[in-house]
Amino acid sequence: MKRCAVFGASGGIGAALVRQLAARDDVEVVFAGSRRGAVPGGEKVRAFRFDALDDAGLAETVAGIGAPLDMVLVATGRLTRADGSGPEKALRQLSAAALAEQFADNAIVPAMIARAVAPMMPRDRRAVFAALSARVGSIGDNRLGGWHAYRASKAALNMLLRTIAIEWARTHPLAVVAALHPGTVDTALSAPFQRGVPGDRLFTPEASAAALLTVLEDLNPADSGGFFAWDGSPIPF
């Protein structure tokens, strides 16, 4: 029976991941973490609050969850700034504040969560750590430019996950670390940017979550450190 944790469980995809994990017969409990909002309820769901930028507080929170954690999913992230501005369409719109904010939300938070949960993840059997990235964070796939801070922060997340995977190959040899592109999902985050997305490529949170969990089921330690789309196809870094 697996013990799972979802950080960012109040968002559309995060909440769907919690619901789908809690519905599985092989899952004992799902710890659903949020910084401020409500999370899905349920007999198997245990809600908690966290601040990933508070090192001591996060360590205390994770210690309270306890070991083992067989699957940790990070569904946090931000496309626009806290004031609603962005993403940038041109370099002249970029600011140091925008870069700092996007890097904090999209790269630093998942990295700090990985550091905190590492001692809780089993070393003698398969374990999964995955975070939501975005195809626009692929350097090799960038043909349109723009969205400077968001793209760069997701590229940084991908590099952090690759680096974590290399380290965990020594300390957690059966672990799988992955960056995941969920597709364009019908949530508040993507709402302003859905124009022009074909109907068959605008996913509900439930559909995206189901696809991502299927992808994770098919990955093995040899895939650790990779970047994968919702359909399982690899994405270049």
PyMOL commands that set and color helices and strands:
alter all, ss='L'
color gray80, all
select helices_A, chain A and resi 12-22+55-65+91-93+96-120+135-137+148-171+191-193+199-201+205-218+221-223
alter helices_A, ss='H'
color red, helices_A
select strands_A, chain A and resi 2-7+27-34+45-49+71-74+127-132+175-181+184-185+202-203+226-229
alter strands_A, ss='S'
color yellow, strands_A
deselect
rebuild
show_as cartoon
